[in-house]
Amino acid sequence: MRALLATDRTRLPIRGALLGLAMAGLAACSGSDAPTAISLEPDPPPPGVEPGMATLQAAATDAGARIEVEVMQEGGAWLAHEVEIQTGSDRDALERLESPLVAAAAATGGLTLQLGGLEVRVADGARFMVDGGREVSRDAFFATVEALIAAGETPGIEVLRPATSPAQAPNLDVFEAEIVRLNADSEDRVIDLNMDGRHLRMPVAGAGMLTLLGVELTVDPGASSVVERSADQAGAVDVDGMAQSADDAAGTVTLEDGTVLRVLAGTRIKTGGDRLASIAHVAAALDGGAAVEVDADAVLESEGVYVAVKISFDPEASDDGSDGEEEEEEEEEGDEEGDGEDEPEGVQFGGNVVSVDLEAGTFLMTTGKVLTVSGETLFDEEGDLSTLEAMAGALEAGDRVMAEGRAVEDEETGAWMVLDMRVETSGEDGDFGGRVASVDLEDGTFTLKSGKVMTLSEETSFDEEGDLTSLEAMDGAIAAGDVVTVEGLAEKDPETGAWTVLEIRVNASGEDGEFGGRVESVDLEAGTFTLKSGKILTLDEGTTFLEEGDLASLDAMAGALAAGDVVTVEGMATKDSETGAWIATELLVETNGEDGEFGGRVASVDTEAGTFTLQNGRVLTVTGETAFDEDGDATSLDDMATALGEGGKLNVSGMMAQDADTGEWLVADVTVKRTGKP
């Protein structure tokens, strides 16, 4: 990896006080060649006010500013853990919220965030993405997040909307999202909005209160709040790469390209997730054979040596091919430095790709910038993807797609035309695994819970030791209510961006053997019944109904449910490895009703079906054998229907018996009494 000057980056935060300290220290120890100290503060802060707070106060004017706030919760209150003051150009970027999701309502398009309990409304025509930026339908998105929440998870979500101008009123808690993206594993809580003087109060010296979307955020440097401004105003440098060594005693980390990063007492080490919290931890990880990615905002001390203002250490799995990739990037960097004067002008861009429009030949970045690819665009062959079609395919497959390059603005159309770019994805060829969310038999694909889409081909090999050995069986198992998990090997098609499965083993949650539960519904056409648990069982010619049960056929089960009975089953089943269906081999079916007396008020009469329904929901069938009490107020089903039609109320009592073949309750004799006569 290489050190990149941050001259074109718009979102590189740096802490003013620490930068000044670092630069002053460099001037003292590096002689006349040391860089000049840089001040980020426009004016000296007033007494008792932290330098960072002075910067925030200066930004909170009527003219306004753009801020990005990382939020944390302490003792029930919301704390602005990190406030980054952006440059003026960022005010036009999409405003966004990031938070774990606690509730979703497809019917209303509502999303409830953990962050401040904010209620986000999804705009008509909004676009939805799952992990990696793959665009999905509204229904598919809500089905995914509702399933995750029902499983006890709080998936991370990001919502975006066009920038507001002027800034939205502080206590107005309205956010209508036009882009909604699922980042299932993210726990970040971020508010990225325009603000002005209305949004900041300073109730006590040195601390403040930000009100954004009706959420009050304490900004207190004494309680770990950090206020910083974009580093592109300070000539900062972004240094990143893979760690080669770490010296805790010297306070340095050396990258594989030879760059040395010095970590001072005031350097802020970003933690959270799997990040390492110290140089000692980095050294231990390297000694253990792990690879560690380093990303720092730093100030140049001398050639090849930087002082870190902010730094993060992300451990990764060892990758034998990483050295070669980094050397190639360094060679590319050298070529750029040597030939820079001959390169066409352009503005650098970089970041995650949200979506691709193949018809328009464009792609959308998370910053809101739309970039156009033409026949003149040069794709870096060392990148993972080399066409716009491959970028679209990778997003469709659930990958995160990152692009960096240069673009120029077309003077006639105003479109940003890409000169050259390198496109990479989050995925690598090799092992994959996880829970299957859905199967598409027509496309020959399945989608993991993470959102990654995997494609099967004629060369895909199913492990015979697995529970299922075909895509059809996977689809059937999911339809039967099973949890289906997979593991295997896959490779990315560089031309289409699709993940092609080479080898796969598929397991299902269920095992052959006993089952039982309450029956939710019966599908006579499909020959199946569904339990309350969601498991679907199929009957075939080999299914045996035990005679000691109340019912002896699927038709009888359907009839009993229609009659208002509670139907329960227990038995034995086996899974069909080719279809994924659960086949009931032996079945005992019982109902909550017993032959004998019945009674109650009549709710309705169906003369065509020959039935009447009691208010408790039980349906009783009148046959040619039914005996009506001649002393009753009605002596036929027609009489009962007429009485109800006249506004009368009917009470019945009698004897009944259940038909084991149809499940119907047959009335043997009945007495009908009427109240409320005209």
N, C-alpha and C positions, 0 to 999 in steps of 0.2 A: 504494500500500500504506500501512498505517498502523502507528503505534506502539501496542502492546497491553500493558497491565499484566499481569504474570505472576502475578496473585493466585491463579489456579486451576490453574496448570500444575504438574504433579508431577515433571517431568523436565527442569528447566532448570538445568544445572550452572553453577557460578560459582566462581572460585578465591578463597579467603578472603584470602590474602596480598595479591593484586593489588587486591581490592575495598577492603581497608583502605587501601592505598596511594593508590588513586584517590580515596577519600572524604577522606582526610587532605589530599591535594593540593587538592581542591575547597574544603575548609574554609579553607585558607590563602589561596586566590586569589579567593574569591567573597564574602567579607565575612560579615556576620551572617546573611544569608539562605541561606548554603550548607547543604546537608544535613548531618546529623550522621553521623560515620563509623560504619560498622557492623562489628562484629566477629563472625566466624563461629566463632571458637574458644570452647568453653565455659570453658576455663581456660588460663592461659599454659602453653606447652609446656615440658617439662623442658629443661635445657641440652643442646645438641648434637642436638636433635630438630627436624626441619623442622616448621613449623606444620601442613602438610598431613598429615604422618605422625602428628602428635598427634591430629588429627581422626579418622584411621583407627583408631588405637589405642583412642580413646574409643568408637568404634562397635563394635569387636570385643570386645564383652562377652558374658556368658552370655545376655543378653537378645537379642543379635543385631541385625543390620541388613540392609538390601538394598543391594547394590552392583552397578554396571554397569561392566565393565572392558573397555576397548579394548586389544587385545593386538597386539604386534608381535614379530617374531623378530630377534634380534641374535646373530650368531655361534653359532647352534644353540640358544641359550637363549631362553626366552619372557620378554618384558618387559611389565609392566603399564604401557602408555603413558599411559593415562588411567583413573583410578579415580574414579567418581562415587558418592558416598554418598547414597542416596535417603531419602525421608521414610518414616515408619512405615507410612503407608497403602499404600505401594508393595509392602510385603511380601506382600500378597495377590494381586498381579498375576502373570500367567503368567511363569514362568521361561523363559529362552530362550538359545539359542546361535546365533551367526552365523559362518559360515566357508566358504571354498571347499571343494568336495566333491572327494575324490580317488578314491572307490570307492563302488559301490552294488551290493547283492545283492538282487534281487527275491525270490529263493527264501527267504531268511532274514529279509528286512525290515531288513537292516543298511545303515547309512550310515557311511562313514569320512570324518571331517573332517580337513582340513589342520591345523586348530588342535589341537596336541598329539596328533595321531593318534587323537583320540577316536572311539570306536565308539558310535554312536547306534542304538538299536533302535526300530523303529516299532511302536507299540502296535496291538493289534487294534482295528479300528474307527477308526483314525486318519483325519484329513481331510488331503487333499493339494491344494495350490494351485500354479499356475504363475505366472509374472510377471504382476503386476496383481491377483492374488488370485482368479483364475478357478479354481473347484473342479473337479478332475478325478478320475478313478478311480485306484486304487492302481497298476493295471497300466500305465495311460497315463503316470503320473508316473515310474515306474521306467524305462519305455521311453524317455522323454524324456531323463532324466539319464544313463542308460547310453549312449545315442547320443552325447550331448555329450562324455562322458568318452572314449568310443571314438575320437572325432574329435580327441582331444588337449587338450580344454578342461577347466578346473576351475571349473564353474559355482558361483556363490554360492548358499548355502542357509541357511534359517532354520528352526530347530526349536523348538517350544514345548511346555511341559507345565504342569500346575497347580503352584502354589507349594508347596514342601516346608516342613513345620513339625513338629518343629524342623528346622533346616537340615541338609542331607545331609552325612554325614561327609566330611572333606576328601579322603581317599584312595579313596573309593568312586566308581569311574568309570562309574556307571550313569546313563544318561539315556534314558528311554522317552518318545518324542515322541508327542503326541496331535494336534498340528498340524504339518505339514511344508510349507514354502513355498519355491519356487524363485525366487531373485533372480539370474538368470543372470549379469548383468554386475557384481554386487557382489563386492568383494574384502575387505569388512569381516570382522574377526575379533573377536567380542564374546562375553563371558560375563556374563549377567545373572541372578544367583542370590541367595538368602538366605545369610547367613554369620553366624558368631559367633566367640567367642574361640578356638575350635579351629583356625580357618583361617588365622590370622596369626601368624607368628613374627618376632621382631626380633633376628636373629643379630648385627647390628652396629648401632651408634648411627646414627640418621638413615635407615636403610634397612630393608626388611622382605621377607618371603617369604609370598605368598599361595598356598595350596594349594586349588584348586577342581577337583572331579572328577578328582583324581589328577594334575592338571597344576600344576607349580610355576611361579609367576609372580613375578619379581623386581620389587619396588616400590622404586625408588631415584630420588629427586628429582635426584640428581647425574647420573643417566643418562637424563634427559628424562622421567621419570615425573611425572605431575601428579595430585595428590589434591585432590578438590573435593567440595563438598556441594551439595544441591539449593538453588537460589537462591530458591525460594518462601519459605524461612525468613528471607531477607535483604531482602525487599521489592524484588527486582530487577525489571527491565523488559525485555521482549522487544521489540526494535525490528527491523522488517524492511521491505523495500521495494526499489524499483528505484533504482539510483544515477543521479543527474542529473549530478554533477560530482565530481571528486576532486582534492585539492590536496596533493601529496606534501610540499611545504615546510611547510605549515601542519599537516599530519598530520590532515586532515579528509576525510570523505566526506559529501556532501550528497545526501539522497534527493529524489525527485521531489515529495514533499509538503512539502519545506522543512526536514525534520528534519536536524540536523547531528550526525554521529558523530565524536567525537574519538578518535584512535588513539594511545595513549601508548607509551612504550618497553616497558612491561611487558604491553601488550595481547597476548593470544595470538591469532594469526591461524591459523585452521584451514586446513590445506592437504590435498592428496591429490586424486586424480582430476583433474578439469579446473579445480579451484579456483585462483583467483589468489592469489599469495603476498604482495602488497604493494599499497600505495596507488598506487605508480608503475605497477604492472601494470594496476590498475583504470583509471587515467587513460589509459593507452595503449589499452586495450580500448574505452573510450568514444570516444576519438578515431578509432578504426578503425570505428566504427559499430555495435559490439556492444552488447547490453544486458547489464547486470550486476545480478544479484539479491544483495542484502545481507541477512544475518541475523546479529543481534548480541544478546548479553546485555550490558546496559548500565545505568549509574547516572545518574539525572537530575542534570545540573549546573545548568541554568537552563532557562527555557521554550524548548522546541524544540532544546535542546543536551544531548547525552548523552556520557558517557565510556564507551567500549567496554571491557569486560573480556575478552570472547571474541567473535570476529567471523569471518565467512566471506564470501567473494566468489565467487559462482557465475555464470560467463558464460553467457548464453543467446542464441539467435538473436533478431534484432530482430523486434519485433511491433508493427505500427502501431496495433493495437487496444489495447495495454496501457495507454496513458494514460487512455483512456476508462474502462477497467475500474477503474483505481486511483482516479479521481475519483469513480466511483460508490461505491466502497468507503468513501472519505472522507466522502461525503455520508451513507452509511449509518451511519458512525461518529458523525457529527454528530447524526444523528437519535437514535441510541442515547443519546448523552450528554444530549440535550435532553429526552428523554422517559423517562429511566431510572427516575424515581420511580414511573411508572405501569406499568412492566413487571412481570409476575408473577415471583416468586422462582424461582430455578433455579441449578443448578450447571453451569458451563461444561464442555464436553468438546471434544475435537478429536484428530484423528489419522487413520490409515489404517483403512479398513474391510477386515476379513478375509473376511467372508462375509455373505450375506443369507438369511434364512429367510422366504419369502413367506407360507407357511402360518401361521407364528406372528406375522408382522408385525414381525420384529425384525432387527437387524443386529449383528454382533460386531466390536468394535474390537481392535486389536493389544494393547491394555492388558488384554484379557480381559473388559472391560465389555460387557454385552449391553443394547442400548437398544431400546425399543419405539416404533414409529410408530403413531399413531392417527389418527382422522378429524380431530382437533383440531390435529395437527402442522402447522406452517407451514413450507413450503419457500421459501427465498429464490429468487425468480424470476431473479435475476442469476447464480445458480449454473448449473453445466453440466447438472445433473439435478434433476428436480422430483418424482420419485416413487420409492417403494421398488422398484417393478418396473424402473425405469430403472437404479437402482443395481445390481440383480441382473444386468441385461443387460450393463452396462458391465464388471462383473467377469467375466461369461461371455465377453465379447469380449477379455479380457486386459488391460483398463485397470487402473491404480492409482486407487482411489476414495478421496478424502479428504472427511471430514465434520467440521464444527465447528458448535457450537450450544449450547443449554441444555436441561437435563433436570431433572425433579423425581422424587423417589422416591414411589411409590404406597404410602401408609401401610398399606393392607390387603394388597396382594400383594407388596410389596417390589420390584416392577418399576420400572425407570427409564423414565419416559415423556418422550419428546422434545417440548419446547414449540415450538422453532423451530430450523432448521438450514440451513446452506448446504452444498451438495454439489458438489464439483468432481472432474474426472478429469485424468489425466496426458496424455491425448491431445487433439489439436486437429485440426479439419478441415484437410485439405490432403494433402501428399505422404506416401506410405508406401512401404516397400520392405523386402526381406529374403528369406531362404530359406524355402521352404514346407516345413513339417514333415509335414502331413497334409491330406487332403481328405475332406470329408463330403458325398457327392453327395445324400444324402437331405435334409440341412438346407440344401444350397446354399452351403456355407461352406468356407473353407480356413484353416488355422492356421499362423502364422509361427513360426519357431524361438523368437522372443521370447515366444510364448504368445498374441499378439494374434490374435483371430478376426475374419476379414473375411467379409462376406456379399455374395453376388452377387444381382442382381435382373435383371428383364427389360430394364432400362435400362442395365445395365453394358455398356460398349463395350470389346471386345478390340482391341488394336493388331494389325493384319494383318501388320506387320513382325516381330512376335514369333514364337518357335518354335511356340507353342501358342495355340489360339484358343477354347478352351472349358474348363470345369471338368472335364469328362470326360477331356479330353486331359491336363490336369494330373495327374489321378488315375492315368491310364495311364502317364505318364512316371515318376511316383514308383514305381509298381509295377514298372516296367522297370528300376529302379535308378538313374535319373537324379537329379541335383541340379537342382531347379526353383527359380528365383528370379523375383521379381516386383517391379514398381514401378508406381506409379499414383497416382490421386487418390481420396480417400474422404471421406465426411461421416458425422457421428454422428447417429443418430436420437434426439432428446431424450426421446422417449416410451418407447423400448425399450432404449436404451443401446447398440444394435448399431452396428457400423461397416458402412456400405453403400458398396460399391465403385462409383465412377462411371466411371473409366477405368483400364485395366490393360494392361500389356505383360508377357508371360510368356516367359522364356527357359529352355532346358534345357541341361545340361552337354554332352550328346553332339552330335556332328555327323555328317551323312551321310557314309558312306565305309567304310573297312576296319575290321574288328574281328577279334578272335581271343582264344583262351584255352582253359582246361580246362573241360569241362562238369561242372557240379555235379549237375544233375538234369534229368529230362524229364517234361513233363506232356502225355501223349498226348491227353487230353480237351480241353485248352486249345490244343493245337497249338504249344506253346512249349518252349524249353529255357533253363536258367539257367546262366550262367557262374559261376566261383568268385568273380568280382568283384561278383556280385549283379545284373549286367545280365541282363534277360530279353529274349530274341529270339523273334519269332513267325514261323512258317512259313505261307505261303499257297499258292494254286495257282500263283503265279508263281515260287516258289522253285526254283532249279536246283541239284541236287547234282552236283558235278564227278565224272566217271567215274574219275579217277585216285585218288580217295579210297577208304578201306577200306569205308565205309558209304554207303548211298544212300537212306536214309529216316529219318524220326524214329523209327519203330518199331525200326529197326536200332540207332539210338543208345541207345534205352531197353534193348534186349536186350543190348547190349555192356556197359552199366553194370551190368545185372543179373548179367552173367557175370563181373563183377569187373574189367573192363578200365578203363584210363584213356583217356577219350575227349577228344580235342582238336579244335578247329574253327578255321577262319579263313575270312573271306569278306567280302562287301559287304552293307551294310544301309542302309535309309532310314527316317526317322521319319515316321509318319503324324500330320500336324498336327491331325487331328480326334480321334484316339483316344490319341495320345501313345505308341503302341506302336512298337517297333523291328521292322521287317519285313526278314527276311533275304532278299535277292534272289539271292545266289550263295553256295554253301557247299561247303567241302572238309572232310570228316570223316575223321579217322584215329584208330587205336587203337594201344596199345602192344604188342599181340600180333601174331604172325606165324604164317601157316600152317606146319605142320611138326610136330616132335616135342613131346611134353609128358610130364611125369612128376611124381610126388610122392605124399604120403600123403593118403588120402581122409578128409575130415572128416565128411561126411554123404552120405546117398543119399535121393533123392526118387523113389520108383518111380512115383508118380502123374504127376509132371511129366516123368519119363524123364530125370533128370539126376543127376549126382553132383558134389559140390563138394570141391575140394582145400583143404588148409589155408592156402594163399596167397590164398584167396578166389575163385579162378577156378571158374566153373560150366561143366561140359561136358555136352553133350546126346547121349544114346544114341538112335540111330534104327534103323529096320529094316535099314539098310545097314551098321551097325556090326559088325565082325568081332571076336569074342572069341577069344583064343588058347586052344585046347583044352588046352594043357599048363599053363595057369594054374590057380590055386586057385578061381577063380570064372569061370563062363562066361555069366553073365547079370547084369542089374541086380538081379534078385531074389536071386541068390546073394550078391551084394555086400551087400545089405541084411541078409540072414540072418547073414552072417559078422560084420558090425558089431554086430548085436543080440546075438550070443554073446560079445561082448567081444574079438573079434579085431581086429587092426590090418591095414589094407589099404594096399599100395603099388601104384601103377599106372604104366604107361609106354605110350606109343603115339603115333599120328599124329592130327592134328586139322586142320580148316579152318574159317574163319569164313564164315558165311552173310551176304553183303552186304545182303540184304533184311531179315533179322531181327536181325543182330548176334550170333546164337548161335554158340558154338563146337561144331561137329559132330565127333563121334569117328568116325574112319575105322576104326581098329583099336586094340585095347587088350589088354595083358597084366596080369593081376591076381595079385599075390602076397600071401599072408597070413602073419602072424606071430601068436604067442600063441594057438595052437590049444588047445581044451579038452583 
